[in-house]
Amino acid sequence: MTRVLEDKSVLITGGGSGIGRATALAAVREGAAVVVADMSKSGADETVEQITAAGGKAIALEVDVTDEAQVEAMVSAADDAFGGLDGAFNNAGVARGRDWAPGTLTAQTSLQAWRDVTSVNLDGVFLCLRSELQRMEQRGRGAIVNTASVAGLIGLAGASPYTASKHAVIGLTKAAALEYAETGIRINALCPGYVTTPMTALTGALPEVNAKRMERVPMSRYGTPEEVAEMVVWLLSDRASFCTGSAFTVGGGIEAG
């Protein structure tokens, strides 16, 4: 059976851990060559080591997605690395700022904290998306997945910067998808729920926090990065050829409640 990403090249930001790493490994399993970008070079290198150990092709890049010049250089390198860019997973994100953590009320949120979160979660996605579109448009094809969150579909008290940034990612995705629908480029948003990643470990270490979270999840458990990765791989593949401008949830039913 043909692998769904056979001979495709894919750029993944936030690929040094969690959902990004799981997606890189799944994409390679399905035949892709992968460019793994992350703020942590050691994390990106570790992902690439796992890929090459399994016989796959990948390179690692250290990138701050809030830096316009670094993003341009990253996408250019990804476009050159394996003969053109077929897919991109704009996944880099944060859940907290330097002086802000989940649970902080809106009135107690500083402007700097707001910008710490939105600069990565929204500005970073925009910068990546813009650069990727410029290159994919020249080829007349491509698939892009932007990481939003179930917090982009519902309200999340005590997390106004995060919630606002993820709602905005969905809006950005829909607008861009409409603009490029006739060019052969598909753009969708991914909305994970609570998933066992380093990010959720930071924000939900207390047992009472985890218990409260699970009250909202009909399946009563955290998802795994590998479960989310399967959705991303499908959206990047030609099997999702009639899907664009949508927000796909992998959340154990949280959005249905």
SERO-4910 file (N, C-alpha, C, O; in steps of 0.05 Angstrom, whole numbers):
BEGIN
 pado doro    nc1    nc2    nc3   cac1   cac2   cac3    cc1    cc2    cc3    oc1    oc2    oc3
  Met    A     17    -24      0      0      0      0     18     25      0     37     27     16
  Thr    A     11     44    -17     27     69    -20     24     86      5      2     90     15
  Arg    A     47     96     14     47    113     38     35    141     29     41    150      7
  Val    A     20    153     47      4    177     39     20    202     35     10    221     22
  Leu    A     45    203     44     62    226     40     87    219     24    108    232     26
  Glu    A     85    198      8    108    188     -7    120    210    -25    105    223    -40
  Asp    A    146    214    -22    161    234    -39    153    263    -34    158    280    -51
  Lys    A    140    268    -12    133    296     -5    153    307     15    164    292     31
  Ser    A    156    333     15    173    347     35    155    363     53    137    377     44
  Val    A    160    363     79    143    376     99    160    391    119    180    381    129
  Leu    A    151    416    124    164    433    145    146    432    170    122    435    168
  Ile    A    159    427    193    144    426    218    158    445    238    181    441    245
  Thr    A    143    465    247    154    482    269    145    470    296    124    457    297
  Gly    A    160    476    316    155    464    342    159    434    341    146    418    355
  Gly    A    178    425    323    182    397    319    201    383    338    207    360    335
  Gly    A    210    398    358    229    387    377    217    372    400    232    360    416
  Ser    A    191    371    402    178    356    424    148    354    418    138    365    399
  Gly    A    134    339    435    105    338    435     92    331    408    101    313    394
  Ile    A     72    346    401     56    340    377     74    344    352     71    329    333
  Gly    A     92    364    352    109    368    330    127    345    324    130    336    301
  Arg    A    140    334    346    157    311    342    141    286    333    150    272    315
  Ala    A    119    282    345    102    258    337     94    261    308     93    241    294
  Thr    A     88    285    299     80    289    271    103    285    252    100    273    231
  Ala    A    127    294    260    150    290    243    155    260    240    161    251    217
  Leu    A    154    245    261    158    216    259    137    202    243    142    184    227
  Ala    A    112    211    246     90    199    230     92    206    201     87    189    183
  Ala    A    100    231    195    103    239    167    125    223    153    122    215    130
  Val    A    147    219    167    168    203    155    159    174    151    165    162    131
  Arg    A    145    163    170    134    136    167    117    134    142    116    113    129
  Glu    A    104    156    135     86    156    111    101    166     86     88    172     66
  Gly    A    127    167     87    143    172     63    154    199     59    168    204     39
  Ala    A    149    218     77    158    246     74    187    250     83    198    235     99
  Ala    A    200    270     71    225    281     81    217    305     97    199    320     89
  Val    A    229    309    121    219    329    139    241    349    147    264    342    152
  Val    A    233    375    148    249    396    160    238    401    188    215    411    190
  Val    A    253    396    208    244    399    236    256    425    247    280    428    250
  Ala    A    238    444    253    246    470    263    236    473    292    214    465    298
  Asp    A    253    485    308    245    489    336    262    511    348    285    516    339
  Met    A    251    524    368    267    544    384    290    530    398    312    542    402
  Ser    A    286    505    405    307    489    418    321    472    396    310    453    386
  Lys    A    346    479    390    361    464    370    366    436    380    365    417    364
  Ser    A    370    432    406    375    405    416    350    388    413    352    364    407
  Gly    A    326    400    417    302    385    412    298    377    383    291    354    378
  Ala    A    303    396    365    301    390    337    321    368    329    315    350    313
  Asp    A    346    371    339    366    351    333    358    323    342    362    303    328
  Glu    A    346    322    366    337    296    377    316    283    359    316    259    355
  Thr    A    297    300    350    276    289    332    289    279    306    281    257    297
  Val    A    308    293    295    321    285    271    337    259    275    337    241    258
  Glu    A    349    257    298    364    232    305    345    208    305    352    186    295
  Gln    A    321    212    316    301    190    317    293    183    288    289    159    282
  Ile    A    290    203    272    281    198    244    303    184    228    297    164    215
  Thr    A    327    193    230    349    180    215    355    152    225    362    135    209
  Ala    A    351    148    251    355    121    262    334    101    250    340     77    248
  Ala    A    311    112    242    290     95    230    293     94    200    276     83    187
  Gly    A    314    107    189    318    105    160    305    128    145    305    127    120
  Gly    A    295    149    158    282    171    145    301    194    138    325    193    146
  Lys    A    291    214    124    307    237    116    296    262    130    272    267    130
  Ala    A    314    277    143    305    300    158    329    318    163    352    309    165
  Ile    A    324    344    166    344    363    176    332    379    198    308    382    201
  Ala    A    349    390    215    340    406    238    348    435    235    370    441    225
  Leu    A    330    453    243    336    482    242    328    494    269    307    487    280
  Glu    A    344    513    278    337    529    302    324    554    293    336    570    278
  Val    A    299    559    301    284    582    291    266    594    313    253    579    328
  Asp    A    266    620    314    247    635    330    225    645    311    231    662    294
  Val    A    201    634    313    181    640    293    170    669    296    154    678    278
  Thr    A    178    683    317    169    711    319    188    730    304    183    754    302
  Asp    A    210    719    294    230    735    280    226    732    250    230    710    238
  Glu    A    218    754    237    211    753    208    234    742    191    230    725    173
  Ala    A    258    752    196    281    743    180    287    714    184    294    700    165
  Gln    A    285    704    209    290    676    214    270    658    200    276    637    190
  Val    A    245    667    201    223    652    188    228    650    157    225    629    145
  Glu    A    235    673    145    241    673    117    263    654    110    262    639     91
  Ala    A    285    655    126    307    637    121    300    608    125    309    590    110
  Met    A    283    602    145    274    575    150    258    564    127    264    542    117
  Val    A    239    579    117    222    569     95    238    566     69    234    548     54
  Ser    A    257    585     65    275    583     42    291    557     43    294    543     24
  Ala    A    302    552     67    318    528     71    302    502     67    311    483     55
  Ala    A    277    503     78    259    480     75    252    476     46    249    453     37
  Asp    A    248    497     31    241    495      3    263    483    -13    259    469    -33
  Asp    A    288    490     -5    311    480    -20    320    452    -12    332    438    -27
  Ala    A    313    444     13    325    420     24    319    395      9    336    378      5
  Phe    A    294    391      1    286    366    -12    271    371    -38    253    355    -45
  Gly    A    278    392    -52    267    396    -79    240    409    -80    224    404    -98
  Gly    A    234    426    -60    208    441    -60    192    433    -36    194    411    -26
  Leu    A    175    452    -28    159    448     -3    131    440    -11    116    455    -24
  Asp    A    123    416     -2     96    405     -8     77    410     15     53    414     10
  Gly    A     86    410     40     69    413     62     82    427     85    107    428     87
  Ala    A     66    439    102     76    453    126     57    450    149     33    452    146
  Phe    A     68    446    172     53    445    197     63    467    216     85    464    228
  Asn    A     48    488    217     56    511    233     46    507    262     24    515    269
  Asn    A     63    494    277     55    483    303     68    496    327     58    492    349
  Ala    A     89    512    323    102    524    346     82    542    362     67    557    350
  Gly    A     82    539    388     64    554    405     72    554    434     89    537    442
  Val    A     61    572    449     66    573    478     39    576    493     19    584    482
  Ala    A     40    568    518     16    570    535     19    591    557      0    595    572
  Arg    A     42    603    559     47    622    581     68    642    573     83    638    554
  Gly    A     67    665    587     87    686    582    106    688    605    105    673    624
  Arg    A    124    708    603    145    711    624    133    717    651    143    708    672
  Asp    A    112    733    652    100    740    678     70    733    678     54    746    692
  Trp    A     63    713    664     35    704    662     34    674    661     50    661    647
  Ala    A     14    663    674      9    634    673    -20    629    672    -36    646    681
  Pro    A    -29    606    661    -58    600    661    -70    603    688    -58    595    708
  Gly    A    -94    614    689   -108    620    714   -108    649    720   -123    658    738
  Thr    A    -93    665    706    -92    694    709   -116    707    696   -122    702    673
  Leu    A   -131    723    711   -154    736    700   -146    758    680   -124    768    681
  Thr    A   -164    764    662   -158    784    641   -149    810    653   -130    822    642
  Ala    A   -163    820    674   -156    846    685   -128    846    698   -117    868    703
  Gln    A   -118    823    704    -91    821    716    -69    814    696    -46    809    704
  Thr    A    -77    813    671    -58    805    650    -43    830    639    -56    848    630
  Ser    A    -17    830    640     -2    853    630     -1    852    599     -5    831    587
  Leu    A      5    875    588      8    877    559     31    860    550     30    847    529
  Gln    A     53    860    566     76    844    558     69    814    558     77    800    540
  Ala    A     54    805    577     46    777    578     28    770    554     31    749    541
  Trp    A     10    789    547     -7    785    524     10    782    499      6    764    483
  Arg    A     30    799    496     47    798    472     65    774    472     71    763    451
  Asp    A     74    765    496     91    741    497     76    717    484     88    702    469
  Val    A     50    715    490     35    692    480     26    696    451     30    679    434
  Thr    A     15    719    445      4    723    418     26    726    397     22    720    374
  Ser    A     50    735    405     71    738    385     80    711    374     87    709    350
  Val    A     79    691    390     86    664    381     62    650    368     63    641    345
  Asn    A     39    650    382     16    634    373      2    646    349     -9    631    333
  Leu    A      3    672    346    -10    684    323      9    696    303      9    689    280
  Asp    A     26    714    313     46    727    294     64    706    282     69    707    258
  Gly    A     72    686    297     89    665    287     76    649    265     88    643    245
  Val    A     51    642    269     36    627    249     32    644    224     36    634    201
  Phe    A     26    670    227     23    688    204     49    689    188     49    687    164
  Leu    A     71    694    202     97    696    187    104    671    172    112    672    149
  Cys    A    100    648    185    105    622    171     86    618    147     95    611    125
  Leu    A     61    623    152     40    619    131     46    637    107     45    628     84
  Arg    A     52    662    112     57    681     90     81    671     73     79    671     48
  Ser    A    102    663     86    126    655     71    121    629     56    129    625     33
  Glu    A    107    610     68    101    585     56     83    589     31     87    576     10
  Leu    A     63    606     34     45    611     12     59    623    -13     54    615    -35
  Gln    A     78    640     -8     93    652    -30    108    631    -46    109    633    -71
  Arg    A    119    611    -33    133    590    -47    114    569    -59    119    560    -82
  Met    A     94    562    -44     75    542    -55     60    552    -79     53    537    -97
  Glu    A     53    578    -79     39    589   -101     54    587   -127     43    584   -148
  Gln    A     80    589   -125     97    586   -149     96    558   -161     98    554   -185
  Arg    A     91    538   -143     89    510   -152     61    502   -159     57    482   -173
  Gly    A     41    518   -150     14    512   -156      2    489   -140    -18    477   -148
  Arg    A     13    484   -116      2    463    -99     15    465    -71     35    478    -67
  Gly    A      2    452    -52     12    451    -25    -10    447     -5    -33    452    -11
  Ala    A     -2    439     19    -21    435     41     -9    446     66     14    440     72
  Ile    A    -24    462     81    -15    475    105    -34    469    128    -58    471    124
  Val    A    -23    463    151    -39    459    175    -29    478    197     -5    478    203
  Asn    A    -46    494    208    -39    513    229    -50    503    256    -73    495    257
  Thr    A    -33    502    276    -43    492    302    -58    514    316    -47    535    323
  Ala    A    -83    509    321   -100    526    338   -103    510    364    -84    502    377
  Ser    A   -128    506    373   -134    491    398   -164    490    401   -178    505    387
  Val    A   -173    472    418   -202    474    425   -208    501    438   -230    510    438
  Ala    A   -187    513    449   -190    540    460   -194    561    438   -200    584    444
  Gly    A   -192    553    413   -199    570    391   -228    567    383   -238    582    366
  Leu    A   -242    548    395   -270    543    389   -288    549    413   -312    555    409
  Ile    A   -277    547    437   -293    552    461   -277    572    478   -254    577    474
  Gly    A   -291    583    498   -277    600    517   -261    584    538   -270    562    545
  Leu    A   -239    595    547   -223    582    567   -216    603    588   -198    620    584
  Ala    A   -231    602    610   -227    622    631   -199    621    643   -187    599    646
  Gly    A   -188    644    649   -161    645    660   -139    642    639   -116    637    646
  Ala    A   -146    645    614   -126    642    592   -134    660    569   -134    650    546
  Ser    A   -140    685    574   -149    702    552   -128    706    530   -136    706    507
  Pro    A   -102    710    536    -83    712    513    -82    687    496    -82    689    471
  Tyr    A    -81    664    509    -80    639    494   -106    635    478   -105    628    454
  Thr    A   -129    639    491   -154    635    477   -158    653    454   -166    645    432
  Ala    A   -151    679    458   -153    698    436   -135    691    413   -143    693    390
  Ser    A   -110    683    419    -91    676    398   -101    652    381    -97    652    357
  Lys    A   -113    633    395   -122    609    380   -147    614    364   -150    603    343
  His    A   -165    631    374   -188    639    358   -178    653    333   -188    649    311
  Ala    A   -158    670    336   -147    685    314   -134    667    293   -136    673    269
  Val    A   -121    646    302   -109    627    283   -130    615    265   -126    611    241
  Ile    A   -153    608    277   -174    596    261   -184    617    241   -189    610    218
  Gly    A   -188    642    249   -196    663    231   -177    667    208   -184    669    185
  Leu    A   -151    668    215   -130    671    195   -130    647    175   -128    651    151
  Thr    A   -134    624    186   -135    600    169   -158    601    149   -155    596    125
  Lys    A   -182    609    158   -205    611    141   -201    632    119   -208    627     96
  Ala    A   -191    655    127   -187    677    107   -167    668     86   -173    672     62
  Ala    A   -144    657     94   -124    649     75   -134    626     57   -128    625     33
  Ala    A   -150    607     69   -160    585     53   -179    595     31   -178    584      9
  Leu    A   -195    615     37   -212    626     16   -196    640     -6   -202    637    -30
  Glu    A   -175    654      2   -158    668    -18   -144    649    -37   -140    655    -60
  Tyr    A   -136    625    -26   -119    607    -42   -134    582    -51   -121    563    -61
  Ala    A   -160    580    -48   -175    556    -54   -172    547    -83   -173    523    -89
  Glu    A   -168    566   -101   -167    559   -130   -138    556   -140   -133    553   -164
  Thr    A   -119    558   -122    -91    557   -130    -79    529   -127    -56    524   -135
  Gly    A    -94    511   -115    -82    484   -109    -70    482    -81    -58    462    -75
  Ile    A    -74    503    -65    -63    503    -38    -86    500    -18   -105    516    -19
  Arg    A    -84    480      0   -104    476     20    -93    485     47    -70    480     53
  Ile    A   -110    498     63   -102    508     89   -123    501    110   -146    509    107
  Asn    A   -115    487    131   -134    479    152   -122    485    179    -98    488    182
  Ala    A   -139    485    199   -130    489    227   -134    463    242   -153    448    238
  Leu    A   -116    458    260   -117    435    278   -124    445    306   -112    464    316
  Cys    A   -143    432    319   -152    441    346   -150    418    365   -169    404    371
  Pro    A   -126    414    376   -123    393    397   -136    401    423   -139    424    429
  Gly    A   -145    381    437   -155    385    464   -131    381    484   -109    389    477
  Tyr    A   -137    369    507   -116    364    526    -99    340    517   -110    318    515
  Val    A    -74    345    512    -56    324    502    -31    323    520    -22    343    530
  Thr    A    -20    299    523      3    296    541     28    306    527     42    291    513
  Thr    A     34    331    531     58    344    519     72    359    541     62    363    562
  Pro    A     97    368    535    111    385    555     95    410    562     97    419    585
  Met    A     79    421    543     63    445    549     42    439    570     39    454    589
  Thr    A     27    417    567      6    411    586     18    403    613      6    406    634
  Ala    A     42    391    612     55    384    638     61    409    654     60    409    678
  Leu    A     69    431    640     75    456    653     50    469    665     51    481    686
  Thr    A     27    467    651      3    481    659    -16    464    675    -35    475    687
  Gly    A    -12    439    677    -31    422    691    -18    402    711    -28    380    713
  Ala    A      3    410    724     17    391    741      2    384    766      5    362    776
  Leu    A    -15    402    776    -30    397    801    -53    377    796    -67    380    776
  Pro    A    -56    358    813    -77    338    810   -105    350    807   -121    341    791
  Glu    A   -111    372    822   -137    384    821   -141    398    793   -164    399    784
  Val    A   -120    407    781   -122    419    755   -129    397    734   -147    401    717
  Asn    A   -115    375    736   -120    353    717   -149    342    721   -162    336    701
  Ala    A   -157    340    745   -184    330    751   -205    348    739   -225    339    727
  Lys    A   -201    374    742   -220    394    731   -220    392    700   -241    395    688
  Arg    A   -197    389    688   -196    386    659   -212    362    650   -227    364    631
  Met    A   -208    339    663   -221    315    654   -252    316    657   -266    301    644
  Glu    A   -262    334    674   -291    338    676   -302    348    650   -326    344    644
  Arg    A   -286    361    633   -295    372    608   -292    353    585   -302    359    563
  Val    A   -278    331    589   -271    313    567   -289    288    568   -285    271    586
  Pro    A   -307    284    550   -325    260    551   -310    234    552   -319    215    564
  Met    A   -287    232    538   -272    207    538   -255    204    563   -242    183    567
  Ser    A   -254    224    581   -242    223    608   -213    215    608   -203    201    625
  Arg    A   -198    225    588   -169    221    588   -156    242    570   -169    256    554
  Tyr    A   -130    244    574   -114    261    556   -110    246    530   -109    221    529
  Gly    A   -107    261    508    -99    249    483    -68    246    482    -54    257    500
  Thr    A    -58    232    463    -30    229    459    -21    245    435    -37    249    416
  Pro    A      4    254    434     14    267    410     11    251    385      6    262    363
  Glu    A     14    225    388     12    207    365    -16    207    353    -20    205    329
  Glu    A    -37    209    370    -64    211    360    -69    236    344    -83    236    324
  Val    A    -58    258    354    -61    283    340    -45    283    313    -55    293    293
  Ala    A    -22    271    314     -5    269    290    -19    255    267    -15    263    244
  Glu    A    -35    236    273    -49    222    251    -68    241    236    -71    238    212
  Met    A    -81    259    250    -98    278    237    -82    297    219    -90    303    197
  Val    A    -59    306    229    -42    324    214    -32    311    189    -33    323    167
  Val    A    -23    287    191    -13    272    167    -35    269    147    -30    273    123
  Trp    A    -59    263    155    -81    260    137    -87    287    123    -91    288     99
  Leu    A    -87    309    138    -93    335    126    -71    344    107    -77    358     87
  Leu    A    -47    336    111    -25    342     93    -25    325     68    -12    332     48
  Ser    A    -39    303     69    -39    284     47    -60    290     27    -79    305     32
  Asp    A    -58    278      3    -78    281    -18   -104    268    -11   -124    272    -25
  Arg    A   -105    252     10   -130    239     18   -150    261     29   -174    256     31
  Ala    A   -139    284     37   -156    306     47   -159    327     25   -161    351     31
  Ser    A   -160    318      0   -159    336    -23   -183    356    -25   -181    376    -39
  Phe    A   -205    350    -11   -229    368    -13   -233    383     14   -255    393     19
  Cys    A   -212    384     30   -214    397     56   -197    422     56   -172    421     53
  Thr    A   -209    445     60   -195    470     64   -212    489     79   -237    489     77
  Gly    A   -199    506     95   -214    526    110   -229    516    135   -247    529    145
  Ser    A   -222    492    144   -236    480    166   -219    478    191   -194    479    189
  Ala    A   -232    475    214   -218    471    239   -225    443    249   -248    437    256
  Phe    A   -205    425    250   -208    397    257   -200    393    286   -178    399    294
  Thr    A   -218    382    301   -214    378    330   -205    350    336   -217    330    326
  Val    A   -185    347    353   -177    322    364   -176    326    394   -156    332    406
  Gly    A   -200    322    407   -203    329    435   -219    311    452   -227    320    474
  Gly    A   -224    287    444   -239    269    461   -267    277    466   -280    268    485
  Gly    A   -278    294    448   -306    303    451   -310    328    466   -333    336    471
  Ile    A   -288    342    474   -291    366    491   -308    387    478   -322    402    491
  Glu    A   -306    390    451   -321    411    438   -350    406    435   -366    423    429
  Ala    A   -359    381    441   -387    373    438   -403    379    463   -427    379    463
  Gly    A   -389    385    485   -403    389    511   -413    417    515   -425    423    535
***
